[in-house]
């Protein structure tokens, strides 16, 4: 009798336990079924960004592969007083390209992949035309040398030196390129205005990059904000070289990495060439300023630096003085995936 009672009690407990598990499973499933359409609907609510595509002028600009540059004496003085002699701007950078680290390399202001300059010199009107009119994502075609006919994309613009950086999906192209080779850029995007969202300016963005960003989830939220994926966020308080410039249609400005606590908090040692980043409290509508609540979206275009006030460079893509930009963290928010995959 005791044995029968024990078995009966265990069977009842097991039955109750199974019933409880089943009820829990049904409850969770019901919640998921309710939430999933809501999430899908929320994604569908995003409105594609519209802009004055039919008005944009596609124009040819050209550059040639620039040689490596070095000051004399070659020392770079660090913010801590240290001295280093390392590679810097210019040339063909074979082993640091789009998607590679912009931090962990023995260099200073290194420009990824291929650096283009205008043969007339960086202070010329033609050089300014190359830098201002070239937009991130513009198609590039090699027009001289053994790599003639190869096609790549603009991946960055560097201020001061007035360089334009380009990269190619095919590694074999790099084995054929030589210093001085000329490239034709189909400059397309300068003059872009967003037509179905207010309070957000676009600059240095090509239609190809707009298409890629839209495919990666960029759009306008029901609240009228530009929602866009970014690899990292950066506080405007650590922005440096490039501040005070009176426009943001060329070049870049730098993220200072000299405060270890800020670097760790925002994971800035993980920055890569081509990363799409958000600078919080930064307005680059008419130059580059600190403005509480503003947001600027940019792309990492050159490497870190030990020089005071300098660091990885950011070229502006979108900016809103009113903060009408909403960001979502996405580790694939990088030109490597947007342009080359």
C-alpha positions in Angstrom: 0.0 0.0 0.0 2.8 2.4 0.9 4.6 1.6 -2.3 1.4 2.2 -4.3 0.9 5.6 -2.6 4.5 6.6 -3.2 4.2 5.7 -6.9 0.9 7.5 -7.2 2.3 10.6 -5.6 5.3 10.6 -7.9 3.1 10.1 -10.9 0.9 13.0 -9.9 4.0 15.3 -9.3 5.4 14.3 -12.7 2.1 15.0 -14.4 1.8 18.4 -12.7 5.5 19.2 -13.6 4.8 18.3 -17.2 1.6 20.3 -17.3 3.5 23.3 -15.8 6.3 23.0 -18.4 3.7 22.7 -21.2 1.9 25.8 -19.9 5.1 27.7 -19.7 6.1 26.6 -23.2 2.7 27.7 -24.5 2.9 31.0 -22.7 6.4 31.7 -24.1 5.3 30.6 -27.6 2.2 32.9 -27.5 4.4 35.9 -26.4 6.8 35.2 -29.3 4.0 34.9 -31.8 2.6 38.2 -30.5 5.9 40.0 -30.5 7.3 38.7 -33.8 4.7 40.4 -36.0 5.2 43.6 -34.0 8.9 43.5 -34.5 8.5 42.8 -38.2 5.9 45.6 -38.5 8.3 47.9 -36.7 11.0 47.0 -39.3 8.6 47.6 -42.1 7.7 51.0 -40.7 11.1 52.4 -41.7 10.7 54.6 -44.7 13.5 54.5 -47.3 15.5 57.7 -47.5 14.8 59.8 -50.6 17.1 62.4 -52.1 17.6 64.5 -55.2 19.1 61.7 -57.2 17.9 63.1 -60.6 19.7 66.4 -59.9 23.0 65.0 -58.9 25.9 65.7 -61.3 28.2 62.9 -62.2 31.6 64.3 -63.0 35.1 63.0 -63.7 38.0 63.8 -61.4 41.4 62.2 -61.4 44.3 61.4 -59.1 47.5 59.5 -59.2 49.0 57.2 -56.6 51.0 59.4 -54.3 54.4 58.5 -52.8 55.0 58.0 -49.1 55.6 61.3 -47.2 58.0 61.9 -44.4 59.1 65.1 -42.6 62.7 65.9 -41.6 63.7 65.0 -39.0 61.4 61.9 -39.3 60.5 61.8 -35.6 56.8 62.2 -34.5 56.5 63.7 -31.0 53.9 61.9 -29.0 51.5 63.6 -26.6 53.5 62.0 -23.8 56.8 63.4 -25.1 57.9 60.1 -26.8 59.6 60.0 -30.2 58.7 57.5 -32.9 59.7 57.0 -36.5 57.0 55.1 -38.3 55.2 55.1 -41.7 52.6 57.8 -42.3 50.5 59.1 -45.2 50.7 58.3 -48.9 51.7 55.3 -51.0 50.1 51.9 -51.4 49.4 50.2 -48.1 49.3 46.5 -48.9 48.5 45.0 -45.5 46.1 47.4 -43.9 42.9 47.9 -45.9 39.2 48.3 -45.5 38.0 46.4 -42.5 41.4 46.1 -40.9 42.4 47.6 -37.5 43.0 51.4 -37.6 44.6 51.2 -34.1 47.0 48.2 -33.8 49.6 49.1 -36.3 53.1 50.6 -36.2 52.2 53.7 -38.1 50.8 57.3 -37.7 48.0 58.7 -39.9 48.4 55.6 -42.1 45.9 55.7 -45.1 44.5 52.3 -46.0 44.8 50.7 -49.4 45.8 53.2 -52.1 46.4 57.0 -51.6 45.5 59.3 -54.5 46.8 62.9 -54.9 46.4 65.4 -57.7 49.6 66.0 -59.7 49.1 69.8 -59.5 49.8 69.8 -55.8 47.6 69.7 -52.7 47.0 73.5 -52.6 45.6 73.7 -56.1 42.0 74.2 -57.1 42.2 70.9 -59.0 43.3 69.1 -55.8 40.4 70.6 -53.9 38.1 69.4 -56.7 39.4 65.9 -56.3 38.8 65.9 -52.5 35.5 67.7 -52.4 33.8 66.0 -55.3 34.9 62.5 -54.5 32.3 60.7 -52.4 32.6 57.6 -50.3 31.5 54.7 -52.5 32.3 56.4 -55.9 33.5 54.0 -58.5 37.2 54.3 -59.4 38.9 53.0 -62.6 42.6 52.6 -63.1 43.6 54.3 -66.3 47.4 53.6 -66.6 49.9 51.0 -65.8 49.7 47.2 -65.6 46.4 47.4 -63.5 44.7 49.5 -66.2 40.9 48.7 -66.2 40.7 47.5 -62.6 37.7 49.0 -60.7 37.5 49.9 -57.0 35.8 52.4 -54.7 36.6 55.6 -52.8 36.9 54.7 -49.1 38.2 57.9 -47.5 39.2 61.5 -47.7 42.1 63.0 -45.6 42.2 66.7 -44.8 45.5 68.7 -44.8 47.2 66.4 -47.2 44.1 66.5 -49.4 44.4 62.8 -50.2 41.6 60.5 -51.4 41.9 56.8 -50.5 40.6 53.9 -52.7 40.4 50.2 -52.3 39.8 47.2 -54.6 38.0 43.9 -53.9 40.6 41.9 -55.9 43.9 41.5 -54.0 45.6 40.8 -57.3 45.2 44.4 -58.3 47.7 45.5 -55.6 50.4 43.4 -57.2 50.1 45.3 -60.4 49.8 48.9 -59.1 52.7 51.2 -59.2 53.4 54.7 -57.7 52.2 57.3 -60.2 49.5 55.2 -61.7 46.5 57.3 -62.6 42.9 56.7 -61.6 39.6 58.1 -62.9 36.9 58.7 -60.3 33.2 58.9 -61.3 32.5 61.7 -58.7 28.8 61.5 -57.8 27.0 62.6 -54.7 28.2 66.2 -53.9 25.0 68.3 -53.8 22.9 65.5 -52.3 19.9 66.7 -50.3 17.6 64.4 -48.3 14.0 65.2 -49.5 11.8 63.2 -47.1 13.4 64.0 -43.8 14.1 67.4 -42.2 17.0 68.3 -40.0 19.5 65.9 -41.4 22.3 66.8 -43.9 24.2 64.4 -46.1 27.7 65.0 -47.4 30.5 62.9 -49.0 27.9 60.1 -49.6 27.6 58.5 -53.0 24.3 57.0 -54.3 26.0 53.6 -54.2 26.7 53.9 -50.5 23.1 55.2 -49.9 21.8 52.0 -51.6 24.2 49.8 -49.5 23.2 51.5 -46.3 19.5 51.2 -47.1 20.0 47.5 -47.8 21.7 47.2 -44.4 18.7 48.7 -42.6 19.0 52.5 -42.8 15.7 54.3 -43.0 13.4 56.9 -41.5 11.6 56.0 -38.3 8.0 56.9 -37.5 9.4 59.6 -35.3 11.1 61.2 -38.3 14.6 60.2 -37.3 17.3 58.7 -39.6 17.9 55.2 -38.2 21.3 53.8 -39.2 23.6 51.0 -38.1 27.0 52.0 -36.6 30.0 50.0 -35.4 30.7 52.3 -32.4 29.7 55.5 -30.8 32.2 58.3 -30.0 31.8 61.2 -27.6 32.4 64.6 -29.2 34.5 65.7 -26.2 37.5 63.7 -27.5 37.4 65.0 -31.1 40.5 66.9 -32.1 42.4 67.9 -35.3 40.0 69.3 -37.9 37.9 71.3 -35.4 37.5 74.9 -36.5 37.3 74.0 -40.2 34.5 76.0 -41.9 33.0 73.0 -43.8 32.9 69.2 -43.8 32.8 68.5 -47.5 36.4 67.4 -47.6 38.9 65.8 -45.3 38.2 64.5 -41.8 38.6 65.2 -38.1 40.3 63.1 -35.6 39.3 61.0 -32.5 41.8 61.6 -29.7 42.6 58.4 -27.9 44.7 59.7 -25.0 42.1 59.2 -22.2 42.3 55.5 -21.3 39.0 55.5 -19.4 37.1 56.9 -22.4 38.8 54.5 -24.8 37.8 51.5 -22.7 34.3 52.7 -22.1 33.6 53.2 -25.8 35.7 50.2 -27.0 37.7 52.6 -29.3 40.7 50.3 -29.6 38.5 48.1 -31.9 38.1 50.8 -34.5 38.7 49.6 -38.1 39.3 51.3 -41.4 35.9 51.8 -43.0 33.8 51.6 -39.8 30.6 53.7 -39.8 30.6 55.5 -36.4 28.3 58.0 -34.6 29.8 61.0 -32.9 27.5 62.1 -30.1 27.1 65.8 -29.4 28.8 66.7 -32.7 27.4 69.0 -35.4 29.3 69.1 -38.7 26.7 71.0 -40.7 28.8 74.1 -41.3 32.2 73.1 -40.0 32.8 70.9 -36.9 31.5 72.0 -33.5 30.5 70.6 -30.2 26.7 70.9 -29.8 24.8 69.0 -27.0 22.2 66.6 -28.6 23.6 66.8 -32.1 24.7 63.6 -33.9 27.2 63.1 -36.7 27.7 59.9 -38.7 31.0 59.3 -40.3 33.5 56.8 -41.6 37.0 56.0 -40.3 39.5 57.0 -43.0 43.0 57.0 -41.5 44.8 55.3 -38.6 45.5 56.5 -35.1 48.3 58.9 -34.1 50.5 59.6 -31.1 50.5 63.3 -31.9 48.6 65.6 -29.5 45.1 66.4 -30.8 45.3 63.6 -33.4 43.9 60.1 -33.9 41.8 58.0 -36.3 40.2 60.3 -38.9 36.4 60.5 -39.5 34.9 61.8 -42.7 31.3 63.1 -42.3 28.4 61.2 -44.0 25.3 62.6 -42.2 24.8 65.2 -39.5 21.9 66.6 -37.5 22.2 69.6 -35.2 18.8 68.7 -33.7 19.9 65.1 -33.0 17.4 63.6 -35.5 19.6 60.5 -36.0 19.0 57.2 -34.2 21.8 54.6 -34.1 21.8 50.9 -33.9 25.0 49.0 -33.0 26.0 46.7 -35.9 29.4 45.1 -36.2 29.0 44.9 -39.9 28.6 48.6 -40.3 31.8 48.8 -42.2 32.6 49.6 -45.9 34.1 46.1 -46.2 30.6 44.7 -46.0 28.7 47.7 -47.5 30.9 48.0 -50.7 33.0 44.9 -51.1 30.7 42.0 -50.1 
